[in-house]
Amino acid sequence: MSALFLDYINDSSRVREFYRQDYSLEAVVSFARQRPALDRAHRETLCTVLDAQQRQWGANPSSVEKLRAGAVAVICGQQPGLFTGPNYTILKAITAIKLARALGDRGVTAVPVFWIAAEDHDYQEIEWAAILDRDSALQQVRVNLSNPESRPSAWLGLGDDVVDAISNCLTKLPESEFQPEVRDLLMTSYKPGVSPVDAFARMLAKLFEGSHLILVNPLDAELRKLATGTLHQVVRQNSAVRSALLARNRALSKAGYHEQVRIDEDFSGFFAYRGKSRQPVRPEELSTDLWLSPNVLVRPAMQDAIFPTAAYVGGPAEIAYFGQAAAVYEVLGRAVPPVVPRISVTILEPRVARALKKYNMEFTDVFRGRDFMRRQAVRTVQAVDIFDRARDRMTSELESLRPALDAVDSTLVGALDTARQKILHQVETLRTKFVNAEARRNETLERHLDTVGNSLFPEKKLQERVLNITSFLVRYGLAFLPRLEETLSLDSRAHQVVEI
């Protein structure tokens, strides 16, 4: 994770120049109470659109009525990944839900909002899902969304291959009593001809049924009208916005942080729709007559122009982006909302917990690499400490030569040190060969290490950044999500490990 994000959660005083708002619950409550209310016409238009979208996707529109009555919004968002994509999407929604509920407990009526990034055109990011198969091997399920026009995801349609993807996914996953309900969830959400955005929204609506989560497709024409004033202000003040972002990048660099989003003289902060294609716009091409789409640094200001934002929930990359995006707010004369880190969690399943216990390993050992885990595991089934004893004896015997060598010729002491290093290196090489040979001989051990690694640190990434929620739904049912939400702490300063 970036140094900027790590300092944000561990030592916020170091980054106060870039993040003026604290993200404590008290700070969110204070910001929510001070922010200006939306005017009645704006709120009515917003809620009319949202009500229709919730009904289209099978979501409960009750939260829209809260928004209509004056509630503030806790916003999170993500691209519409296949079967909802990696689990961090689910964790963003859970964080927004829990934060909105916490605000309500403190007298601030709030609704959780999930902004589906329907304008994004990076189709390669949303056409796959990773699962743990019945043997705990990591598998990818894919659909083909390629298109030559860089279309927004909302304008794409799932092909017939989505039926095969669902079948492939469920075939690879373990047989269980929950297979039928997961199959029904996927098949009623992901259908040929349906856009990835609508499919994604339908699945989220079902998964978070009863949570009062509001889903939004920002490509709706009426919603875009609500943000027109802000987008046109960025166009009119584009030179000032660019200068502010360049200055912010210099300040970040001076403080020891790398550039999060590249800014140069060709940066405008916008894409434009040309036909069905979404393409970058150069500053000299910028005009309010274009059908504009904001990039990642302008989009937060657009969101706040549409919704009465009390807080934004983001992952590590998004929070790092906000270190730059705050400069856009400053040019526009707007207050940056508190930016709350999403909950980060690894789900520890019983079979994985048993393997860790069997080989006397801790959860954090997976981050030390496969070789370390193998040595640790072999140590529990073989007397690997014989190599430690041999190393200690050799070291002791060689050291006993030092006085005699030094008395005869002090230069021989250097030769002794060199010889010791070579000998101990050979002992370590023998240890490694022994561990690897024992691991190969013990197929069960290697299989257990595969299970641990694929579950807790797949592709050498945090579990939440790779695995799809279907891996857990098939094993534990749709009731798994409400249980997870209840278990997780809203404190997002630390990575949580939940044993189920």
HUKAHU-V245753 format. One record per residue. N is the residue number from 0. RES is the residue in one small letter. OMEGA is omega in whole degrees, 0 to 359 (999 if undefined). Layout:
n | res | omega
N | RES | OMEGA
N | RES | OMEGA
This chain:
n | res | omega
0 | m | 185
1 | s | 177
2 | a | 180
3 | l | 179
4 | f | 182
5 | l | 176
6 | d | 179
7 | y | 183
8 | i | 185
9 | n | 184
10 | d | 188
11 | s | 179
12 | s | 181
13 | r | 184
14 | v | 182
15 | r | 178
16 | e | 185
17 | f | 180
18 | y | 185
19 | r | 183
20 | q | 169
21 | d | 179
22 | y | 175
23 | s | 180
24 | l | 179
25 | e | 179
26 | a | 179
27 | v | 178
28 | v | 181
29 | s | 180
30 | f | 181
31 | a | 182
32 | r | 184
33 | q | 186
34 | r | 180
35 | p | 177
36 | a | 174
37 | l | 176
38 | d | 190
39 | r | 183
40 | a | 179
41 | h | 182
42 | r | 181
43 | e | 178
44 | t | 180
45 | l | 185
46 | c | 177
47 | t | 178
48 | v | 183
49 | l | 179
50 | d | 180
51 | a | 180
52 | q | 180
53 | q | 181
54 | r | 179
55 | q | 185
56 | w | 181
57 | g | 177
58 | a | 180
59 | n | 183
60 | p | 185
61 | s | 180
62 | s | 179
63 | v | 178
64 | e | 174
65 | k | 178
66 | l | 179
67 | r | 182
68 | a | 175
69 | g | 180
70 | a | 172
71 | v | 184
72 | a | 168
73 | v | 190
74 | i | 168
75 | c | 180
76 | g | 181
77 | q | 173
78 | q | 183
79 | p | 183
80 | g | 179
81 | l | 183
82 | f | 182
83 | t | 175
84 | g | 180
85 | p | 187
86 | n | 179
87 | y | 175
88 | t | 178
89 | i | 183
90 | l | 175
91 | k | 180
92 | a | 180
93 | i | 180
94 | t | 180
95 | a | 180
96 | i | 182
97 | k | 180
98 | l | 177
99 | a | 179
100 | r | 179
101 | a | 176
102 | l | 178
103 | g | 179
104 | d | 179
105 | r | 173
106 | g | 178
107 | v | 180
108 | t | 184
109 | a | 177
110 | v | 175
111 | p | 182
112 | v | 176
113 | f | 180
114 | w | 179
115 | i | 185
116 | a | 186
117 | a | 181
118 | e | 182
119 | d | 185
120 | h | 179
121 | d | 187
122 | y | 182
123 | q | 180
124 | e | 189
125 | i | 184
126 | e | 180
127 | w | 172
128 | a | 180
129 | a | 182
130 | i | 170
131 | l | 183
132 | d | 186
133 | r | 175
134 | d | 181
135 | s | 172
136 | a | 181
137 | l | 181
138 | q | 175
139 | q | 173
140 | v | 188
141 | r | 166
142 | v | 181
143 | n | 178
144 | l | 184
145 | s | 177
146 | n | 185
147 | p | 190
148 | e | 183
149 | s | 180
150 | r | 170
151 | p | 184
152 | s | 180
153 | a | 181
154 | w | 176
155 | l | 176
156 | g | 176
157 | l | 179
158 | g | 179
159 | d | 182
160 | d | 178
161 | v | 176
162 | v | 177
163 | d | 180
164 | a | 178
165 | i | 180
166 | s | 180
167 | n | 180
168 | c | 185
169 | l | 178
170 | t | 180
171 | k | 181
172 | l | 182
173 | p | 170
174 | e | 179
175 | s | 177
176 | e | 183
177 | f | 181
178 | q | 183
179 | p | 182
180 | e | 177
181 | v | 177
182 | r | 180
183 | d | 179
184 | l | 183
185 | l | 185
186 | m | 178
187 | t | 179
188 | s | 187
189 | y | 182
190 | k | 175
191 | p | 179
192 | g | 178
193 | v | 179
194 | s | 176
195 | p | 180
196 | v | 180
197 | d | 179
198 | a | 178
199 | f | 182
200 | a | 180
201 | r | 180
202 | m | 178
203 | l | 180
204 | a | 180
205 | k | 182
206 | l | 184
207 | f | 177
208 | e | 180
209 | g | 182
210 | s | 181
211 | h | 176
212 | l | 176
213 | i | 177
214 | l | 183
215 | v | 170
216 | n | 187
217 | p | 179
218 | l | 176
219 | d | 185
220 | a | 181
221 | e | 176
222 | l | 180
223 | r | 179
224 | k | 180
225 | l | 181
226 | a | 185
227 | t | 182
228 | g | 180
229 | t | 180
230 | l | 179
231 | h | 175
232 | q | 177
233 | v | 177
234 | v | 182
235 | r | 182
236 | q | 187
237 | n | 179
238 | s | 179
239 | a | 178
240 | v | 180
241 | r | 179
242 | s | 180
243 | a | 179
244 | l | 177
245 | l | 178
246 | a | 179
247 | r | 178
248 | n | 177
249 | r | 180
250 | a | 177
251 | l | 179
252 | s | 180
253 | k | 179
254 | a | 176
255 | g | 180
256 | y | 181
257 | h | 179
258 | e | 182
259 | q | 175
260 | v | 184
261 | r | 178
262 | i | 174
263 | d | 184
264 | e | 178
265 | d | 183
266 | f | 174
267 | s | 183
268 | g | 186
269 | f | 159
270 | f | 174
271 | a | 177
272 | y | 176
273 | r | 190
274 | g | 178
275 | k | 184
276 | s | 176
277 | r | 188
278 | q | 179
279 | p | 179
280 | v | 175
281 | r | 182
282 | p | 183
283 | e | 179
284 | e | 190
285 | l | 180
286 | s | 177
287 | t | 177
288 | d | 180
289 | l | 172
290 | w | 192
291 | l | 176
292 | s | 185
293 | p | 173
294 | n | 189
295 | v | 181
296 | l | 179
297 | v | 185
298 | r | 179
299 | p | 179
300 | a | 176
301 | m | 178
302 | q | 182
303 | d | 175
304 | a | 181
305 | i | 186
306 | f | 173
307 | p | 190
308 | t | 174
309 | a | 179
310 | a | 175
311 | y | 178
312 | v | 183
313 | g | 174
314 | g | 183
315 | p | 181
316 | a | 181
317 | e | 180
318 | i | 175
319 | a | 177
320 | y | 182
321 | f | 174
322 | g | 175
323 | q | 185
324 | a | 179
325 | a | 179
326 | a | 177
327 | v | 178
328 | y | 183
329 | e | 178
330 | v | 181
331 | l | 182
332 | g | 181
333 | r | 176
334 | a | 177
335 | v | 178
336 | p | 172
337 | p | 180
338 | v | 188
339 | v | 177
340 | p | 177
341 | r | 174
342 | i | 177
343 | s | 187
344 | v | 167
345 | t | 180
346 | i | 182
347 | l | 183
348 | e | 184
349 | p | 183
350 | r | 178
351 | v | 178
352 | a | 179
353 | r | 180
354 | a | 178
355 | l | 181
356 | k | 182
357 | k | 184
358 | y | 174
359 | n | 180
360 | m | 174
361 | e | 177
362 | f | 185
363 | t | 178
364 | d | 181
365 | v | 181
366 | f | 181
367 | r | 173
368 | g | 184
369 | r | 181
370 | d | 179
371 | f | 180
372 | m | 181
373 | r | 179
374 | r | 181
375 | q | 181
376 | a | 181
377 | v | 180
378 | r | 182
379 | t | 182
380 | v | 178
381 | q | 181
382 | a | 182
383 | v | 182
384 | d | 175
385 | i | 178
386 | f | 177
387 | d | 180
388 | r | 178
389 | a | 179
390 | r | 181
391 | d | 179
392 | r | 180
393 | m | 179
394 | t | 181
395 | s | 181
396 | e | 180
397 | l | 179
398 | e | 179
399 | s | 179
400 | l | 189
401 | r | 182
402 | p | 182
403 | a | 179
404 | l | 182
405 | d | 181
406 | a | 181
407 | v | 183
408 | d | 185
409 | s | 180
410 | t | 180
411 | l | 179
412 | v | 177
413 | g | 178
414 | a | 177
415 | l | 180
416 | d | 178
417 | t | 180
418 | a | 180
419 | r | 180
420 | q | 181
421 | k | 181
422 | i | 181
423 | l | 175
424 | h | 179
425 | q | 177
426 | v | 179
427 | e | 177
428 | t | 177
429 | l | 179
430 | r | 180
431 | t | 180
432 | k | 179
433 | f | 181
434 | v | 181
435 | n | 180
436 | a | 179
437 | e | 180
438 | a | 178
439 | r | 180
440 | r | 182
441 | n | 183
442 | e | 179
443 | t | 179
444 | l | 180
445 | e | 179
446 | r | 177
447 | h | 178
448 | l | 175
449 | d | 181
450 | t | 181
451 | v | 183
452 | g | 182
453 | n | 181
454 | s | 188
455 | l | 184
456 | f | 184
457 | p | 181
458 | e | 181
459 | k | 176
460 | k | 174
461 | l | 181
462 | q | 185
463 | e | 182
464 | r | 184
465 | v | 191
466 | l | 177
467 | n | 185
468 | i | 180
469 | t | 177
470 | s | 182
471 | f | 181
472 | l | 180
473 | v | 182
474 | r | 188
475 | y | 175
476 | g | 182
477 | l | 178
478 | a | 179
479 | f | 184
480 | l | 176
481 | p | 178
482 | r | 179
483 | l | 180
484 | e | 181
485 | e | 184
486 | t | 187
487 | l | 175
488 | s | 178
489 | l | 177
490 | d | 187
491 | s | 180
492 | r | 182
493 | a | 175
494 | h | 182
495 | q | 174
496 | v | 183
497 | v | 178
498 | e | 183
499 | i | 999
